[in-house]
């Protein structure tokens, strides 16, 4: 089953940094994640970049059985 890795605001909204969530595409994995974590997570997800196995991904990107799907919110900072 694909591993979902959540960072920063996505981790806070979901209450976890790692989970196993089924799905054959990025869209399916994220839809199951929204069902599991709710509207707060969905709101954060709208601002995030998605990577699969270290490469930028789109919603139609295929997700393998042992893939890592990373949800990366925008990072802010300053000097």
PDB file of N, CA, C and O in Angstrom:
ATOM      1  N   UNK A   1       0.851  -1.179   0.000  1.00  0.00           N
ATOM      2  CA  UNK A   1       0.000   0.000   0.000  1.00  0.00           C
ATOM      3  C   UNK A   1       0.895   1.241   0.000  1.00  0.00           C
ATOM      4  O   UNK A   1       1.905   1.263   0.703  1.00  0.00           O
ATOM      5  N   UNK A   2       0.542   2.282  -0.781  1.00  0.00           N
ATOM      6  CA  UNK A   2       1.347   3.501  -0.808  1.00  0.00           C
ATOM      7  C   UNK A   2       1.454   4.142   0.573  1.00  0.00           C
ATOM      8  O   UNK A   2       0.535   4.060   1.387  1.00  0.00           O
ATOM      9  N   UNK A   3       2.589   4.777   0.815  1.00  0.00           N
ATOM     10  CA  UNK A   3       2.818   5.500   2.063  1.00  0.00           C
ATOM     11  C   UNK A   3       2.608   6.981   1.793  1.00  0.00           C
ATOM     12  O   UNK A   3       3.203   7.540   0.871  1.00  0.00           O
ATOM     13  N   UNK A   4       1.770   7.610   2.590  1.00  0.00           N
ATOM     14  CA  UNK A   4       1.519   9.039   2.497  1.00  0.00           C
ATOM     15  C   UNK A   4       2.379   9.724   3.544  1.00  0.00           C
ATOM     16  O   UNK A   4       2.271   9.421   4.733  1.00  0.00           O
ATOM     17  N   UNK A   5       3.236  10.648   3.111  1.00  0.00           N
ATOM     18  CA  UNK A   5       4.094  11.418   4.010  1.00  0.00           C
ATOM     19  C   UNK A   5       3.586  12.846   4.020  1.00  0.00           C
ATOM     20  O   UNK A   5       3.423  13.461   2.966  1.00  0.00           O
ATOM     21  N   UNK A   6       3.337  13.372   5.198  1.00  0.00           N
ATOM     22  CA  UNK A   6       2.757  14.701   5.352  1.00  0.00           C
ATOM     23  C   UNK A   6       3.731  15.601   6.094  1.00  0.00           C
ATOM     24  O   UNK A   6       4.355  15.179   7.068  1.00  0.00           O
ATOM     25  N   UNK A   7       3.862  16.832   5.638  1.00  0.00           N
ATOM     26  CA  UNK A   7       4.810  17.755   6.218  1.00  0.00           C
ATOM     27  C   UNK A   7       4.129  19.050   6.621  1.00  0.00           C
ATOM     28  O   UNK A   7       3.117  19.441   6.039  1.00  0.00           O
ATOM     29  N   UNK A   8       4.697  19.714   7.628  1.00  0.00           N
ATOM     30  CA  UNK A   8       4.293  21.051   8.079  1.00  0.00           C
ATOM     31  C   UNK A   8       2.778  21.132   8.333  1.00  0.00           C
ATOM     32  O   UNK A   8       2.239  20.346   9.111  1.00  0.00           O
ATOM     33  N   UNK A   9       2.098  22.075   7.680  1.00  0.00           N
ATOM     34  CA  UNK A   9       0.665  22.295   7.917  1.00  0.00           C
ATOM     35  C   UNK A   9      -0.177  21.078   7.562  1.00  0.00           C
ATOM     36  O   UNK A   9      -1.208  20.840   8.191  1.00  0.00           O
ATOM     37  N   UNK A  10       0.241  20.304   6.565  1.00  0.00           N
ATOM     38  CA  UNK A  10      -0.507  19.093   6.209  1.00  0.00           C
ATOM     39  C   UNK A  10      -0.429  18.070   7.333  1.00  0.00           C
ATOM     40  O   UNK A  10      -1.417  17.400   7.635  1.00  0.00           O
ATOM     41  N   UNK A  11       0.730  17.945   7.947  1.00  0.00           N
ATOM     42  CA  UNK A  11       0.901  17.031   9.081  1.00  0.00           C
ATOM     43  C   UNK A  11       0.032  17.476  10.251  1.00  0.00           C
ATOM     44  O   UNK A  11      -0.624  16.660  10.898  1.00  0.00           O
ATOM     45  N   UNK A  12       0.037  18.776  10.511  1.00  0.00           N
ATOM     46  CA  UNK A  12      -0.774  19.304  11.615  1.00  0.00           C
ATOM     47  C   UNK A  12      -2.259  19.073  11.365  1.00  0.00           C
ATOM     48  O   UNK A  12      -2.980  18.679  12.282  1.00  0.00           O
ATOM     49  N   UNK A  13      -2.726  19.307  10.157  1.00  0.00           N
ATOM     50  CA  UNK A  13      -4.143  19.144   9.839  1.00  0.00           C
ATOM     51  C   UNK A  13      -4.580  17.687   9.931  1.00  0.00           C
ATOM     52  O   UNK A  13      -5.708  17.399  10.332  1.00  0.00           O
ATOM     53  N   UNK A  14      -3.693  16.767   9.560  1.00  0.00           N
ATOM     54  CA  UNK A  14      -4.032  15.342   9.583  1.00  0.00           C
ATOM     55  C   UNK A  14      -3.803  14.724  10.955  1.00  0.00           C
ATOM     56  O   UNK A  14      -4.422  13.714  11.288  1.00  0.00           O
ATOM     57  N   UNK A  15      -2.926  15.314  11.750  1.00  0.00           N
ATOM     58  CA  UNK A  15      -2.611  14.748  13.055  1.00  0.00           C
ATOM     59  C   UNK A  15      -1.598  13.615  12.987  1.00  0.00           C
ATOM     60  O   UNK A  15      -1.422  12.879  13.958  1.00  0.00           O
ATOM     61  N   UNK A  16      -0.929  13.471  11.848  1.00  0.00           N
ATOM     62  CA  UNK A  16       0.082  12.429  11.673  1.00  0.00           C
ATOM     63  C   UNK A  16       1.029  12.848  10.553  1.00  0.00           C
ATOM     64  O   UNK A  16       0.668  13.648   9.690  1.00  0.00           O
ATOM     65  N   UNK A  17       2.219  12.313  10.575  1.00  0.00           N
ATOM     66  CA  UNK A  17       3.172  12.601   9.520  1.00  0.00           C
ATOM     67  C   UNK A  17       3.301  11.494   8.502  1.00  0.00           C
ATOM     68  O   UNK A  17       3.919  11.667   7.451  1.00  0.00           O
ATOM     69  N   UNK A  18       2.703  10.335   8.825  1.00  0.00           N
ATOM     70  CA  UNK A  18       2.848   9.176   7.934  1.00  0.00           C
ATOM     71  C   UNK A  18       1.623   8.282   8.066  1.00  0.00           C
ATOM     72  O   UNK A  18       1.096   8.079   9.160  1.00  0.00           O
ATOM     73  N   UNK A  19       1.184   7.754   6.930  1.00  0.00           N
ATOM     74  CA  UNK A  19       0.044   6.838   6.942  1.00  0.00           C
ATOM     75  C   UNK A  19       0.116   5.980   5.683  1.00  0.00           C
ATOM     76  O   UNK A  19       0.765   6.353   4.706  1.00  0.00           O
ATOM     77  N   UNK A  20      -0.536   4.864   5.710  1.00  0.00           N
ATOM     78  CA  UNK A  20      -0.677   4.024   4.521  1.00  0.00           C
ATOM     79  C   UNK A  20      -2.096   4.190   4.008  1.00  0.00           C
ATOM     80  O   UNK A  20      -3.067   3.939   4.723  1.00  0.00           O
ATOM     81  N   UNK A  21      -2.200   4.619   2.747  1.00  0.00           N
ATOM     82  CA  UNK A  21      -3.518   4.899   2.162  1.00  0.00           C
ATOM     83  C   UNK A  21      -3.546   4.307   0.763  1.00  0.00           C
ATOM     84  O   UNK A  21      -2.643   4.538  -0.040  1.00  0.00           O
ATOM     85  N   UNK A  22      -4.576   3.553   0.485  1.00  0.00           N
ATOM     86  CA  UNK A  22      -4.659   2.901  -0.824  1.00  0.00           C
ATOM     87  C   UNK A  22      -5.027   3.879  -1.931  1.00  0.00           C
ATOM     88  O   UNK A  22      -5.607   4.938  -1.691  1.00  0.00           O
ATOM     89  N   UNK A  23      -4.670   3.489  -3.147  1.00  0.00           N
ATOM     90  CA  UNK A  23      -4.999   4.261  -4.327  1.00  0.00           C
ATOM     91  C   UNK A  23      -4.037   3.921  -5.448  1.00  0.00           C
ATOM     92  O   UNK A  23      -2.871   3.612  -5.206  1.00  0.00           O
ATOM     93  N   UNK A  24      -4.529   3.977  -6.673  1.00  0.00           N
ATOM     94  CA  UNK A  24      -3.705   3.660  -7.847  1.00  0.00           C
ATOM     95  C   UNK A  24      -3.132   4.911  -8.497  1.00  0.00           C
ATOM     96  O   UNK A  24      -2.201   4.830  -9.298  1.00  0.00           O
ATOM     97  N   UNK A  25      -3.695   6.074  -8.150  1.00  0.00           N
ATOM     98  CA  UNK A  25      -3.195   7.353  -8.661  1.00  0.00           C
ATOM     99  C   UNK A  25      -3.076   8.329  -7.498  1.00  0.00           C
ATOM    100  O   UNK A  25      -3.602   8.088  -6.411  1.00  0.00           O
ATOM    101  N   UNK A  26      -2.380   9.429  -7.742  1.00  0.00           N
ATOM    102  CA  UNK A  26      -2.281  10.469  -6.726  1.00  0.00           C
ATOM    103  C   UNK A  26      -3.674  10.942  -6.323  1.00  0.00           C
ATOM    104  O   UNK A  26      -3.947  11.113  -5.134  1.00  0.00           O
ATOM    105  N   UNK A  27      -4.551  11.153  -7.288  1.00  0.00           N
ATOM    106  CA  UNK A  27      -5.906  11.627  -6.994  1.00  0.00           C
ATOM    107  C   UNK A  27      -6.649  10.673  -6.059  1.00  0.00           C
ATOM    108  O   UNK A  27      -7.333  11.120  -5.138  1.00  0.00           O
ATOM    109  N   UNK A  28      -6.521   9.371  -6.286  1.00  0.00           N
ATOM    110  CA  UNK A  28      -7.201   8.392  -5.430  1.00  0.00           C
ATOM    111  C   UNK A  28      -6.624   8.402  -4.018  1.00  0.00           C
ATOM    112  O   UNK A  28      -7.374   8.370  -3.042  1.00  0.00           O
ATOM    113  N   UNK A  29      -5.309   8.446  -3.904  1.00  0.00           N
ATOM    114  CA  UNK A  29      -4.679   8.478  -2.574  1.00  0.00           C
ATOM    115  C   UNK A  29      -5.137   9.720  -1.814  1.00  0.00           C
ATOM    116  O   UNK A  29      -5.509   9.636  -0.644  1.00  0.00           O
ATOM    117  N   UNK A  30      -5.110  10.868  -2.480  1.00  0.00           N
ATOM    118  CA  UNK A  30      -5.496  12.107  -1.805  1.00  0.00           C
ATOM    119  C   UNK A  30      -6.983  12.146  -1.468  1.00  0.00           C
ATOM    120  O   UNK A  30      -7.359  12.700  -0.436  1.00  0.00           O
ATOM    121  N   UNK A  31      -7.829  11.577  -2.308  1.00  0.00           N
ATOM    122  CA  UNK A  31      -9.261  11.514  -2.005  1.00  0.00           C
ATOM    123  C   UNK A  31      -9.504  10.669  -0.756  1.00  0.00           C
ATOM    124  O   UNK A  31     -10.319  11.035   0.091  1.00  0.00           O
ATOM    125  N   UNK A  32      -8.808   9.551  -0.637  1.00  0.00           N
ATOM    126  CA  UNK A  32      -8.936   8.720   0.566  1.00  0.00           C
ATOM    127  C   UNK A  32      -8.402   9.462   1.785  1.00  0.00           C
ATOM    128  O   UNK A  32      -8.954   9.339   2.879  1.00  0.00           O
ATOM    129  N   UNK A  33      -7.328  10.234   1.602  1.00  0.00           N
ATOM    130  CA  UNK A  33      -6.772  11.005   2.712  1.00  0.00           C
ATOM    131  C   UNK A  33      -7.754  12.075   3.182  1.00  0.00           C
ATOM    132  O   UNK A  33      -7.912  12.283   4.386  1.00  0.00           O
ATOM    133  N   UNK A  34      -8.410  12.752   2.251  1.00  0.00           N
ATOM    134  CA  UNK A  34      -9.403  13.758   2.620  1.00  0.00           C
ATOM    135  C   UNK A  34     -10.561  13.098   3.368  1.00  0.00           C
ATOM    136  O   UNK A  34     -11.053  13.651   4.351  1.00  0.00           O
ATOM    137  N   UNK A  35     -10.999  11.929   2.919  1.00  0.00           N
ATOM    138  CA  UNK A  35     -12.056  11.203   3.631  1.00  0.00           C
ATOM    139  C   UNK A  35     -11.628  10.883   5.060  1.00  0.00           C
ATOM    140  O   UNK A  35     -12.429  10.967   5.991  1.00  0.00           O
ATOM    141  N   UNK A  36     -10.372  10.520   5.221  1.00  0.00           N
ATOM    142  CA  UNK A  36      -9.856  10.122   6.534  1.00  0.00           C
ATOM    143  C   UNK A  36      -9.623  11.322   7.447  1.00  0.00           C
ATOM    144  O   UNK A  36      -9.936  11.260   8.636  1.00  0.00           O
ATOM    145  N   UNK A  37      -9.077  12.418   6.907  1.00  0.00           N
ATOM    146  CA  UNK A  37      -8.640  13.537   7.751  1.00  0.00           C
ATOM    147  C   UNK A  37      -9.572  14.733   7.761  1.00  0.00           C
ATOM    148  O   UNK A  37      -9.452  15.585   8.641  1.00  0.00           O
ATOM    149  N   UNK A  38     -10.495  14.831   6.820  1.00  0.00           N
ATOM    150  CA  UNK A  38     -11.514  15.863   6.879  1.00  0.00           C
ATOM    151  C   UNK A  38     -11.226  17.163   6.149  1.00  0.00           C
ATOM    152  O   UNK A  38     -10.241  17.292   5.422  1.00  0.00           O
ATOM    153  N   UNK A  39     -12.120  18.126   6.367  1.00  0.00           N
ATOM    154  CA  UNK A  39     -12.103  19.377   5.614  1.00  0.00           C
ATOM    155  C   UNK A  39     -10.901  20.256   5.928  1.00  0.00           C
ATOM    156  O   UNK A  39     -10.433  20.980   5.049  1.00  0.00           O
ATOM    157  N   UNK A  40     -10.391  20.216   7.147  1.00  0.00           N
ATOM    158  CA  UNK A  40      -9.203  20.998   7.482  1.00  0.00           C
ATOM    159  C   UNK A  40      -8.010  20.558   6.657  1.00  0.00           C
ATOM    160  O   UNK A  40      -7.228  21.381   6.181  1.00  0.00           O
ATOM    161  N   UNK A  41      -7.879  19.253   6.494  1.00  0.00           N
ATOM    162  CA  UNK A  41      -6.805  18.711   5.664  1.00  0.00           C
ATOM    163  C   UNK A  41      -7.041  19.082   4.202  1.00  0.00           C
ATOM    164  O   UNK A  41      -6.095  19.440   3.500  1.00  0.00           O
ATOM    165  N   UNK A  42      -8.270  19.004   3.739  1.00  0.00           N
ATOM    166  CA  UNK A  42      -8.594  19.345   2.351  1.00  0.00           C
ATOM    167  C   UNK A  42      -8.222  20.799   2.051  1.00  0.00           C
ATOM    168  O   UNK A  42      -7.718  21.100   0.969  1.00  0.00           O
ATOM    169  N   UNK A  43      -8.466  21.689   2.996  1.00  0.00           N
ATOM    170  CA  UNK A  43      -8.142  23.105   2.797  1.00  0.00           C
ATOM    171  C   UNK A  43      -6.634  23.302   2.649  1.00  0.00           C
ATOM    172  O   UNK A  43      -6.190  24.072   1.796  1.00  0.00           O
ATOM    173  N   UNK A  44      -5.853  22.618   3.467  1.00  0.00           N
ATOM    174  CA  UNK A  44      -4.393  22.708   3.373  1.00  0.00           C
ATOM    175  C   UNK A  44      -3.919  22.084   2.065  1.00  0.00           C
ATOM    176  O   UNK A  44      -3.010  22.603   1.418  1.00  0.00           O
ATOM    177  N   UNK A  45      -4.526  20.989   1.683  1.00  0.00           N
ATOM    178  CA  UNK A  45      -4.119  20.253   0.485  1.00  0.00           C
ATOM    179  C   UNK A  45      -4.169  21.122  -0.770  1.00  0.00           C
ATOM    180  O   UNK A  45      -3.360  20.951  -1.681  1.00  0.00           O
ATOM    181  N   UNK A  46      -5.119  22.050  -0.813  1.00  0.00           N
ATOM    182  CA  UNK A  46      -5.273  22.935  -1.978  1.00  0.00           C
ATOM    183  C   UNK A  46      -4.021  23.771  -2.254  1.00  0.00           C
ATOM    184  O   UNK A  46      -3.823  24.222  -3.382  1.00  0.00           O
ATOM    185  N   UNK A  47      -3.181  23.981  -1.250  1.00  0.00           N
ATOM    186  CA  UNK A  47      -1.988  24.819  -1.411  1.00  0.00           C
ATOM    187  C   UNK A  47      -0.707  24.004  -1.568  1.00  0.00           C
ATOM    188  O   UNK A  47       0.375  24.575  -1.699  1.00  0.00           O
ATOM    189  N   UNK A  48      -0.816  22.694  -1.557  1.00  0.00           N
ATOM    190  CA  UNK A  48       0.362  21.826  -1.489  1.00  0.00           C
ATOM    191  C   UNK A  48       0.868  21.359  -2.851  1.00  0.00           C
ATOM    192  O   UNK A  48       0.126  21.307  -3.832  1.00  0.00           O
ATOM    193  N   UNK A  49       2.129  21.030  -2.875  1.00  0.00           N
ATOM    194  CA  UNK A  49       2.755  20.317  -3.991  1.00  0.00           C
ATOM    195  C   UNK A  49       2.764  18.843  -3.626  1.00  0.00           C
ATOM    196  O   UNK A  49       2.883  18.492  -2.452  1.00  0.00           O
ATOM    197  N   UNK A  50       2.638  17.986  -4.618  1.00  0.00           N
ATOM    198  CA  UNK A  50       2.641  16.544  -4.392  1.00  0.00           C
ATOM    199  C   UNK A  50       3.822  15.936  -5.140  1.00  0.00           C
ATOM    200  O   UNK A  50       4.069  16.255  -6.303  1.00  0.00           O
ATOM    201  N   UNK A  51       4.538  15.067  -4.463  1.00  0.00           N
ATOM    202  CA  UNK A  51       5.663  14.355  -5.052  1.00  0.00           C
ATOM    203  C   UNK A  51       5.449  12.865  -4.850  1.00  0.00           C
ATOM    204  O   UNK A  51       4.945  12.442  -3.810  1.00  0.00           O
ATOM    205  N   UNK A  52       5.826  12.079  -5.827  1.00  0.00           N
ATOM    206  CA  UNK A  52       5.774  10.616  -5.715  1.00  0.00           C
ATOM    207  C   UNK A  52       7.188  10.086  -5.917  1.00  0.00           C
ATOM    208  O   UNK A  52       7.816  10.312  -6.952  1.00  0.00           O
ATOM    209  N   UNK A  53       7.660   9.391  -4.924  1.00  0.00           N
ATOM    210  CA  UNK A  53       9.012   8.818  -4.956  1.00  0.00           C
ATOM    211  C   UNK A  53      10.063   9.845  -5.348  1.00  0.00           C
ATOM    212  O   UNK A  53      10.956   9.560  -6.146  1.00  0.00           O
ATOM    213  N   UNK A  54       9.951  11.043  -4.780  1.00  0.00           N
ATOM    214  CA  UNK A  54      10.955  12.074  -4.993  1.00  0.00           C
ATOM    215  C   UNK A  54      10.827  12.878  -6.263  1.00  0.00           C
ATOM    216  O   UNK A  54      11.709  13.681  -6.569  1.00  0.00           O
ATOM    217  N   UNK A  55       9.753  12.690  -7.013  1.00  0.00           N
ATOM    218  CA  UNK A  55       9.540  13.416  -8.268  1.00  0.00           C
ATOM    219  C   UNK A  55       8.202  14.161  -8.210  1.00  0.00           C
ATOM    220  O   UNK A  55       7.226  13.639  -7.671  1.00  0.00           O
ATOM    221  N   UNK A  56       8.152  15.386  -8.766  1.00  0.00           N
ATOM    222  CA  UNK A  56       6.884  16.114  -8.810  1.00  0.00           C
ATOM    223  C   UNK A  56       5.805  15.282  -9.507  1.00  0.00           C
ATOM    224  O   UNK A  56       6.082  14.583 -10.482  1.00  0.00           O
ATOM    225  N   UNK A  57       4.583  15.365  -9.000  1.00  0.00           N
ATOM    226  CA  UNK A  57       3.503  14.526  -9.532  1.00  0.00           C
ATOM    227  C   UNK A  57       2.236  15.350  -9.766  1.00  0.00           C
ATOM    228  O   UNK A  57       2.011  16.383  -9.135  1.00  0.00           O
ATOM    229  N   UNK A  58       1.434  14.862 -10.679  1.00  0.00           N
ATOM    230  CA  UNK A  58       0.110  15.424 -10.968  1.00  0.00           C
ATOM    231  C   UNK A  58      -0.938  14.453 -10.428  1.00  0.00           C
ATOM    232  O   UNK A  58      -0.598  13.349 -10.002  1.00  0.00           O
ATOM    233  N   UNK A  59      -2.195  14.855 -10.442  1.00  0.00           N
ATOM    234  CA  UNK A  59      -3.248  13.993  -9.892  1.00  0.00           C
ATOM    235  C   UNK A  59      -3.391  12.675 -10.647  1.00  0.00           C
ATOM    236  O   UNK A  59      -3.812  11.679 -10.059  1.00  0.00           O
ATOM    237  N   UNK A  60      -3.052  12.646 -11.930  1.00  0.00           N
ATOM    238  CA  UNK A  60      -3.180  11.411 -12.715  1.00  0.00           C
ATOM    239  C   UNK A  60      -1.950  10.507 -12.617  1.00  0.00           C
ATOM    240  O   UNK A  60      -1.937   9.420 -13.194  1.00  0.00           O
ATOM    241  N   UNK A  61      -0.922  10.943 -11.894  1.00  0.00           N
ATOM    242  CA  UNK A  61       0.290  10.142 -11.761  1.00  0.00           C
ATOM    243  C   UNK A  61      -0.019   8.806 -11.097  1.00  0.00           C
ATOM    244  O   UNK A  61      -0.677   8.763 -10.058  1.00  0.00           O
ATOM    245  N   UNK A  62       0.453   7.720 -11.694  1.00  0.00           N
ATOM    246  CA  UNK A  62       0.258   6.381 -11.119  1.00  0.00           C
ATOM    247  C   UNK A  62       1.064   6.246  -9.837  1.00  0.00           C
ATOM    248  O   UNK A  62       2.165   6.782  -9.712  1.00  0.00           O
ATOM    249  N   UNK A  63       0.493   5.522  -8.894  1.00  0.00           N
ATOM    250  CA  UNK A  63       1.121   5.289  -7.602  1.00  0.00           C
ATOM    251  C   UNK A  63       1.283   3.780  -7.424  1.00  0.00           C
ATOM    252  O   UNK A  63       0.299   3.040  -7.419  1.00  0.00           O
ATOM    253  N   UNK A  64       2.512   3.337  -7.281  1.00  0.00           N
ATOM    254  CA  UNK A  64       2.779   1.917  -7.098  1.00  0.00           C
ATOM    255  C   UNK A  64       2.472   1.443  -5.687  1.00  0.00           C
ATOM    256  O   UNK A  64       2.236   2.243  -4.782  1.00  0.00           O
ATOM    257  N   UNK A  65       2.480   0.138  -5.522  1.00  0.00           N
ATOM    258  CA  UNK A  65       2.150  -0.488  -4.238  1.00  0.00           C
ATOM    259  C   UNK A  65       3.041   0.003  -3.098  1.00  0.00           C
ATOM    260  O   UNK A  65       2.579   0.116  -1.963  1.00  0.00           O
ATOM    261  N   UNK A  66       4.301   0.294  -3.381  1.00  0.00           N
ATOM    262  CA  UNK A  66       5.237   0.725  -2.333  1.00  0.00           C
ATOM    263  C   UNK A  66       5.689   2.164  -2.519  1.00  0.00           C
ATOM    264  O   UNK A  66       6.737   2.560  -2.009  1.00  0.00           O
ATOM    265  N   UNK A  67       4.916   2.936  -3.237  1.00  0.00           N
ATOM    266  CA  UNK A  67       5.274   4.326  -3.520  1.00  0.00           C
ATOM    267  C   UNK A  67       5.170   5.189  -2.270  1.00  0.00           C
ATOM    268  O   UNK A  67       4.419   4.887  -1.342  1.00  0.00           O
ATOM    269  N   UNK A  68       5.937   6.263  -2.272  1.00  0.00           N
ATOM    270  CA  UNK A  68       5.838   7.270  -1.230  1.00  0.00           C
ATOM    271  C   UNK A  68       5.231   8.521  -1.857  1.00  0.00           C
ATOM    272  O   UNK A  68       5.802   9.097  -2.783  1.00  0.00           O
ATOM    273  N   UNK A  69       4.083   8.934  -1.356  1.00  0.00           N
ATOM    274  CA  UNK A  69       3.393  10.135  -1.817  1.00  0.00           C
ATOM    275  C   UNK A  69       3.612  11.205  -0.756  1.00  0.00           C
ATOM    276  O   UNK A  69       3.131  11.078   0.370  1.00  0.00           O
ATOM    277  N   UNK A  70       4.339  12.261  -1.116  1.00  0.00           N
ATOM    278  CA  UNK A  70       4.660  13.326  -0.172  1.00  0.00           C
ATOM    279  C   UNK A  70       3.800  14.549  -0.442  1.00  0.00           C
ATOM    280  O   UNK A  70       3.648  14.978  -1.586  1.00  0.00           O
ATOM    281  N   UNK A  71       3.238  15.105   0.629  1.00  0.00           N
ATOM    282  CA  UNK A  71       2.413  16.309   0.554  1.00  0.00           C
ATOM    283  C   UNK A  71       3.221  17.438   1.192  1.00  0.00           C
ATOM    284  O   UNK A  71       3.491  17.430   2.393  1.00  0.00           O
ATOM    285  N   UNK A  72       3.600  18.412   0.355  1.00  0.00           N
ATOM    286  CA  UNK A  72       4.492  19.488   0.780  1.00  0.00           C
ATOM    287  C   UNK A  72       3.799  20.838   0.690  1.00  0.00           C
ATOM    288  O   UNK A  72       3.632  21.377  -0.404  1.00  0.00           O
ATOM    289  N   UNK A  73       3.396  21.386   1.826  1.00  0.00           N
ATOM    290  CA  UNK A  73       2.808  22.725   1.819  1.00  0.00           C
ATOM    291  C   UNK A  73       3.863  23.777   1.476  1.00  0.00           C
ATOM    292  O   UNK A  73       5.059  23.514   1.594  1.00  0.00           O
ATOM    293  N   UNK A  74       3.427  24.964   1.054  1.00  0.00           N
ATOM    294  CA  UNK A  74       4.405  26.022   0.790  1.00  0.00           C
ATOM    295  C   UNK A  74       5.141  26.359   2.083  1.00  0.00           C
ATOM    296  O   UNK A  74       4.580  26.295   3.177  1.00  0.00           O
ATOM    297  N   UNK A  75       6.400  26.715   1.926  1.00  0.00           N
ATOM    298  CA  UNK A  75       7.220  27.061   3.082  1.00  0.00           C
ATOM    299  C   UNK A  75       7.434  28.568   3.074  1.00  0.00           C
ATOM    300  O   UNK A  75       7.802  29.154   2.056  1.00  0.00           O
ATOM    301  N   UNK A  76       7.201  29.171   4.205  1.00  0.00           N
ATOM    302  CA  UNK A  76       7.465  30.601   4.296  1.00  0.00           C
ATOM    303  C   UNK A  76       8.595  30.809   5.289  1.00  0.00           C
ATOM    304  O   UNK A  76       8.849  29.977   6.160  1.00  0.00           O
ATOM    305  N   UNK A  77       9.226  31.879   5.143  1.00  0.00           N
ATOM    306  CA  UNK A  77      10.311  32.207   6.058  1.00  0.00           C
ATOM    307  C   UNK A  77      10.805  33.596   5.732  1.00  0.00           C
ATOM    308  O   UNK A  77      10.283  34.273   4.846  1.00  0.00           O
ATOM    309  N   UNK A  78      11.782  33.991   6.435  1.00  0.00           N
ATOM    310  CA  UNK A  78      12.304  35.326   6.178  1.00  0.00           C
ATOM    311  C   UNK A  78      13.686  35.456   6.743  1.00  0.00           C
ATOM    312  O   UNK A  78      14.209  34.560   7.406  1.00  0.00           O
ATOM    313  N   UNK A  79      14.247  36.565   6.469  1.00  0.00           N
ATOM    314  CA  UNK A  79      15.605  36.829   6.948  1.00  0.00           C
ATOM    315  C   UNK A  79      15.558  37.685   8.180  1.00  0.00           C
ATOM    316  O   UNK A  79      16.603  38.020   8.739  1.00  0.00           O
TER     317      UNK A  79
END
